[in-house]
């Protein structure tokens, strides 16, 4: 089965969130980006919709969580090297995000995390491919 995934994340300031993720190298689909939402392209089948809280409330009957105290989700994406993991997390931190936890080195997998401007948890991992 082939499908696309759209993760909706509520943000306080769409423009600031777009600028933050553009610093990490992500592109935004202009067809689905406006004052209420930024459609971040993770890959050809995965997207993060960074939406205002008022828009977020139209897709659920529950209140958005306070990301300062609660994790709603942990989003992970891969990088092509350990160095790229470190680079992406350091870029996120310098762009206003926060480090999340300590680096994890499992031998076959290396990862680090950061919280974006709105406190959403992102993990960046590199998995060693068997020879």
C-alpha positions in Angstrom: 0.0 0.0 0.0 1.3 3.4 -1.0 0.2 6.4 1.0 1.2 9.8 2.1 1.4 10.9 5.8 0.5 14.4 7.0 1.3 15.1 10.6 -0.5 18.2 12.0 1.4 20.1 14.6 0.0 23.3 16.3 2.3 26.3 16.3 2.1 29.8 17.7 3.6 31.5 14.8 3.5 29.8 11.3 6.0 32.2 9.7 8.6 31.7 12.6 8.1 27.9 12.4 8.7 28.0 8.6 11.8 30.0 9.1 13.1 27.6 11.8 12.6 24.5 9.6 14.0 26.2 6.5 17.3 26.7 8.4 17.3 22.9 8.8 17.0 22.5 5.1 13.3 21.7 4.8 11.2 23.0 1.9 7.6 24.0 2.1 4.9 23.3 -0.5 3.6 26.7 -1.5 0.3 25.2 -2.7 -0.6 24.2 0.9 1.2 27.0 2.8 -0.6 30.2 3.9 -1.1 32.3 7.1 -2.7 29.4 8.8 -0.5 26.5 7.8 2.9 25.7 6.5 3.2 22.3 4.6 6.8 21.1 5.3 8.0 18.5 2.9 9.9 15.7 4.8 10.0 13.5 1.7 7.8 12.7 -1.3 5.3 10.9 1.0 5.7 12.6 4.4 4.7 16.1 5.4 4.4 18.1 8.6 1.5 20.6 8.6 2.5 23.4 10.9 -0.8 24.9 11.7 -2.2 27.7 13.9 -3.9 26.5 17.1 -7.2 27.9 15.8 -6.9 25.8 12.6 -5.7 22.8 14.7 -9.0 23.0 16.6 -10.9 22.4 13.4 -9.4 19.0 12.9 -10.0 17.7 16.5 -12.5 18.1 19.3 -9.7 18.0 21.9 -7.6 20.8 23.1 -4.0 21.0 21.9 -1.5 19.9 24.5 0.8 22.2 26.4 4.1 21.0 24.9 6.0 22.6 27.8 4.7 19.8 30.1 3.3 17.1 27.8 4.7 15.2 24.8 2.0 14.7 22.2 4.3 12.8 19.8 7.9 12.1 19.1 8.8 12.6 15.4 11.9 11.0 14.1 13.7 11.3 10.8 17.0 9.9 9.5 20.2 11.5 8.4 22.9 10.1 6.2 25.7 10.2 8.8 26.4 10.8 12.5 27.9 14.1 11.6 24.7 15.2 9.8 22.7 14.2 12.9 24.9 16.5 15.0 24.8 19.3 12.4 21.0 19.2 12.2 20.5 19.3 16.0 23.1 22.0 16.5 21.4 24.1 13.7 18.1 23.6 15.4 19.5 24.7 18.8 21.2 27.8 17.2 17.9 28.6 15.4 16.0 28.8 18.8 15.2 25.2 19.5 16.2 23.3 22.6 18.3 20.1 23.0 16.3 17.2 24.0 18.1 14.5 26.0 21.6 13.2 25.5 23.0 11.7 22.3 22.3 8.0 22.1 24.8 5.7 20.6 23.6 2.1 20.2 26.3 1.1 17.8 24.0 0.3 14.9 22.1 3.6 15.5 23.1 7.1 16.6 20.6 9.7 17.5 20.0 13.1 19.1 16.8 15.1 19.8 15.6 18.7 19.8 12.5 20.5 20.6 11.3 23.1 18.0 10.1 26.6 18.7 6.8 25.2 20.0 8.2 22.4 22.1 7.5 19.5 19.7 10.0 16.7 20.0 12.1 15.7 17.0 14.6 12.9 16.9 17.3 12.8 14.3 18.9 9.3 13.8 21.5 7.7 11.7 21.3 3.9 11.2 24.4 2.0 10.2 23.6 -0.1 7.1 25.0 -3.6 7.2 27.7 -4.2 4.6 
